[in-house]
Amino acid sequence: MTTWRVASDLAAIMVPIGVAGAVIAGLCAVLAGIAIVRRAGGLTGGAVGVWIPAAMLSSVAGFANQWMPLLLASAALVGMLVIGGVVRGVVNARGIELPQRKAETDSVPASAPAPATTAVPVLTRSNPVRAV
C-alpha cells in the first residue's frame, strides 16, 4: 500500500469521527447557552467542560484537511455564550422572574417546633464570668 492509499483510508474513518465530535460539541454549546439564561453556573461549566473534548474530537477531521467541523463547533460555543448572555440581560432588564428552587428550609412544615436555643453568656463589666 502506498502512503496516499493509507492516508485516504484513514481520512475515510477520521472525517465521520470529526463530524460526530462537532455534533456533540454543538449540543453542549446549546446546553451551555440555555444554562446561562437559567442562571445555572454549574451546568454551564459542565457543558463547556464536555464541549472541550468534543471539540478536540472534531479536530480529528483535520487529518483529511476538513476543518469545517472544528470551526462549526467553535462558532457554536461562541454564538451560544453570546446569545445566552444577551437573553439573560434582557430577562434581567424586563424583570421577568424565573422559577426558583425551594430552599431546604422552606420544606419544613409550619407545625414543627422551633429549634432550641442556647444561652450564651455575655461578658460585661457588671457581670464578669469567672473560670473555674
C-alpha atoms as a printed R data frame, in Angstrom:
    type eleno elety resid chain resno       x      y      z
1   ATOM     1    CA   MET     A     1   0.000  0.000  0.000
2   ATOM     2    CA   THR     A     2   1.217  3.439 -0.803
3   ATOM     3    CA   THR     A     3   1.215  6.299  1.640
4   ATOM     4    CA   TRP     A     4  -1.551  8.034 -0.325
5   ATOM     5    CA   ARG     A     5  -3.793  4.978 -0.018
6   ATOM     6    CA   VAL     A     6  -3.229  4.725  3.730
7   ATOM     7    CA   ALA     A     7  -3.988  8.427  4.172
8   ATOM     8    CA   SER     A     8  -7.149  8.059  2.120
9   ATOM     9    CA   ASP     A     9  -8.335  5.087  4.181
10  ATOM    10    CA   LEU     A    10  -7.637  6.905  7.453
11  ATOM    11    CA   ALA     A    11  -9.424 10.006  6.198
12  ATOM    12    CA   ALA     A    12 -12.491  7.908  5.456
13  ATOM    13    CA   ILE     A    13 -12.576  6.970  9.144
14  ATOM    14    CA   MET     A    14 -11.455 10.255 10.693
15  ATOM    15    CA   VAL     A    15 -13.913 12.609  8.979
16  ATOM    16    CA   PRO     A    16 -17.077 10.926 10.343
17  ATOM    17    CA   ILE     A    17 -15.490 10.844 13.810
18  ATOM    18    CA   GLY     A    18 -14.771 14.570 13.491
19  ATOM    19    CA   VAL     A    19 -18.337 15.288 12.397
20  ATOM    20    CA   ALA     A    20 -19.708 13.310 15.348
21  ATOM    21    CA   GLY     A    21 -17.463 15.329 17.674
22  ATOM    22    CA   ALA     A    22 -18.766 18.552 16.133
23  ATOM    23    CA   VAL     A    23 -22.367 17.444 16.679
24  ATOM    24    CA   ILE     A    24 -21.674 16.619 20.331
25  ATOM    25    CA   ALA     A    25 -19.883 19.945 20.762
26  ATOM    26    CA   GLY     A    26 -22.814 21.781 19.195
27  ATOM    27    CA   LEU     A    27 -25.270 20.132 21.585
28  ATOM    28    CA   CYS     A    28 -23.050 21.065 24.528
29  ATOM    29    CA   ALA     A    29 -22.903 24.657 23.268
30  ATOM    30    CA   VAL     A    30 -26.704 24.843 23.111
31  ATOM    31    CA   LEU     A    31 -26.939 23.415 26.614
32  ATOM    32    CA   ALA     A    32 -24.421 25.987 27.869
33  ATOM    33    CA   GLY     A    33 -26.441 28.826 26.335
34  ATOM    34    CA   ILE     A    34 -29.651 27.609 27.964
35  ATOM    35    CA   ALA     A    35 -27.866 27.181 31.293
36  ATOM    36    CA   ILE     A    36 -26.641 30.770 31.157
37  ATOM    37    CA   VAL     A    37 -30.188 32.010 30.687
38  ATOM    38    CA   ARG     A    38 -31.394 29.830 33.573
39  ATOM    39    CA   ARG     A    39 -28.589 31.124 35.844
40  ATOM    40    CA   ALA     A    40 -27.189 27.617 36.343
41  ATOM    41    CA   GLY     A    41 -23.458 28.174 36.716
42  ATOM    42    CA   GLY     A    42 -22.607 24.565 37.433
43  ATOM    43    CA   LEU     A    43 -24.468 23.305 34.393
44  ATOM    44    CA   THR     A    44 -22.773 25.928 32.232
45  ATOM    45    CA   GLY     A    45 -19.362 24.829 33.429
46  ATOM    46    CA   GLY     A    46 -20.232 21.186 32.920
47  ATOM    47    CA   ALA     A    47 -21.482 21.791 29.384
48  ATOM    48    CA   VAL     A    48 -18.350 23.712 28.455
49  ATOM    49    CA   GLY     A    49 -16.257 21.042 30.156
50  ATOM    50    CA   VAL     A    50 -17.806 18.373 27.920
51  ATOM    51    CA   TRP     A    51 -17.552 20.685 24.906
52  ATOM    52    CA   ILE     A    52 -13.742 20.760 25.158
53  ATOM    53    CA   PRO     A    53 -13.094 17.044 24.456
54  ATOM    54    CA   ALA     A    54 -15.870 17.055 21.849
55  ATOM    55    CA   ALA     A    55 -14.164 19.955 20.060
56  ATOM    56    CA   MET     A    56 -10.866 18.092 20.254
57  ATOM    57    CA   LEU     A    57 -12.624 15.112 18.711
58  ATOM    58    CA   SER     A    58 -13.945 17.324 15.928
59  ATOM    59    CA   SER     A    59 -10.390 18.380 15.124
60  ATOM    60    CA   VAL     A    60  -9.685 14.785 14.064
61  ATOM    61    CA   ALA     A    61 -11.297 15.643 10.720
62  ATOM    62    CA   GLY     A    62  -8.338 17.938 10.121
63  ATOM    63    CA   PHE     A    63  -6.381 14.826  9.178
64  ATOM    64    CA   ALA     A    64  -8.173 14.992  5.825
65  ATOM    65    CA   ASN     A    65  -7.878 18.808  5.658
66  ATOM    66    CA   GLN     A    66 -11.533 19.139  6.695
67  ATOM    67    CA   TRP     A    67 -11.506 21.951  9.253
68  ATOM    68    CA   MET     A    68 -15.186 22.825  8.975
69  ATOM    69    CA   PRO     A    69 -16.316 20.580 11.909
70  ATOM    70    CA   LEU     A    70 -13.870 22.293 14.282
71  ATOM    71    CA   LEU     A    71 -14.849 25.745 13.023
72  ATOM    72    CA   LEU     A    72 -18.556 24.979 13.435
73  ATOM    73    CA   ALA     A    73 -18.034 23.607 16.951
74  ATOM    74    CA   SER     A    74 -16.101 26.722 17.967
75  ATOM    75    CA   ALA     A    75 -18.602 29.078 16.359
76  ATOM    76    CA   ALA     A    76 -21.475 27.269 18.073
77  ATOM    77    CA   LEU     A    77 -19.938 27.744 21.516
78  ATOM    78    CA   VAL     A    78 -19.098 31.393 20.978
79  ATOM    79    CA   GLY     A    79 -22.514 32.083 19.490
80  ATOM    80    CA   MET     A    80 -24.458 30.361 22.234
81  ATOM    81    CA   LEU     A    81 -22.447 32.017 25.010
82  ATOM    82    CA   VAL     A    82 -23.147 35.420 23.480
83  ATOM    83    CA   ILE     A    83 -26.827 34.657 22.829
84  ATOM    84    CA   GLY     A    84 -27.256 33.244 26.339
85  ATOM    85    CA   GLY     A    85 -25.688 36.343 27.878
86  ATOM    86    CA   VAL     A    86 -27.839 38.696 25.809
87  ATOM    87    CA   VAL     A    87 -31.057 36.815 26.605
88  ATOM    88    CA   ARG     A    88 -30.163 36.768 30.297
89  ATOM    89    CA   GLY     A    89 -29.545 40.521 30.176
90  ATOM    90    CA   VAL     A    90 -32.920 41.085 28.512
91  ATOM    91    CA   VAL     A    91 -34.650 38.891 31.092
92  ATOM    92    CA   ASN     A    92 -32.962 40.813 33.914
93  ATOM    93    CA   ALA     A    93 -33.864 44.173 32.353
94  ATOM    94    CA   ARG     A    94 -37.506 43.216 31.833
95  ATOM    95    CA   GLY     A    95 -37.791 41.972 35.402
96  ATOM    96    CA   ILE     A    96 -39.046 38.538 34.391
97  ATOM    97    CA   GLU     A    97 -38.825 36.167 37.329
98  ATOM    98    CA   LEU     A    98 -37.625 32.666 36.576
99  ATOM    99    CA   PRO     A    99 -38.932 29.869 38.789
100 ATOM   100    CA   GLN     A   100 -36.538 29.315 41.662
101 ATOM   101    CA   ARG     A   101 -35.874 26.121 43.536
102 ATOM   102    CA   LYS     A   102 -37.238 25.986 47.056
103 ATOM   103    CA   ALA     A   103 -34.659 26.035 49.774
104 ATOM   104    CA   GLU     A   104 -34.449 23.116 52.163
105 ATOM   105    CA   THR     A   105 -35.744 25.300 54.989
106 ATOM   106    CA   ASP     A   106 -38.931 26.043 53.044
107 ATOM   107    CA   SER     A   107 -39.887 22.376 53.130
108 ATOM   108    CA   VAL     A   108 -40.180 22.308 56.961
109 ATOM   109    CA   PRO     A   109 -43.862 22.184 57.935
110 ATOM   110    CA   ALA     A   110 -45.250 25.130 59.882
111 ATOM   111    CA   SER     A   111 -46.299 22.880 62.777
112 ATOM   112    CA   ALA     A   112 -42.702 21.852 63.513
113 ATOM   113    CA   PRO     A   113 -41.365 23.096 66.843
114 ATOM   114    CA   ALA     A   114 -38.849 25.889 66.855
115 ATOM   115    CA   PRO     A   115 -35.248 24.823 67.348
116 ATOM   116    CA   ALA     A   116 -33.883 25.027 70.876
117 ATOM   117    CA   THR     A   117 -31.639 27.972 71.586
118 ATOM   118    CA   THR     A   118 -28.706 28.044 73.936
119 ATOM   119    CA   ALA     A   119 -27.889 30.910 76.199
120 ATOM   120    CA   VAL     A   120 -24.503 32.442 75.551
121 ATOM   121    CA   PRO     A   121 -23.067 34.419 78.463
122 ATOM   122    CA   VAL     A   122 -22.258 38.000 77.584
123 ATOM   123    CA   LEU     A   123 -19.180 39.446 79.197
124 ATOM   124    CA   THR     A   124 -19.787 42.853 80.710
125 ATOM   125    CA   ARG     A   125 -18.073 44.787 83.460
126 ATOM   126    CA   SER     A   126 -21.013 44.408 85.798
127 ATOM   127    CA   ASN     A   127 -21.363 40.633 85.153
128 ATOM   128    CA   PRO     A   128 -17.921 39.018 84.788
129 ATOM   129    CA   VAL     A   129 -17.874 35.297 84.077
130 ATOM   130    CA   ARG     A   130 -15.268 33.533 86.162
131 ATOM   131    CA   ALA     A   131 -13.456 30.443 85.020
132 ATOM   132    CA   VAL     A   132 -13.357 27.527 87.450
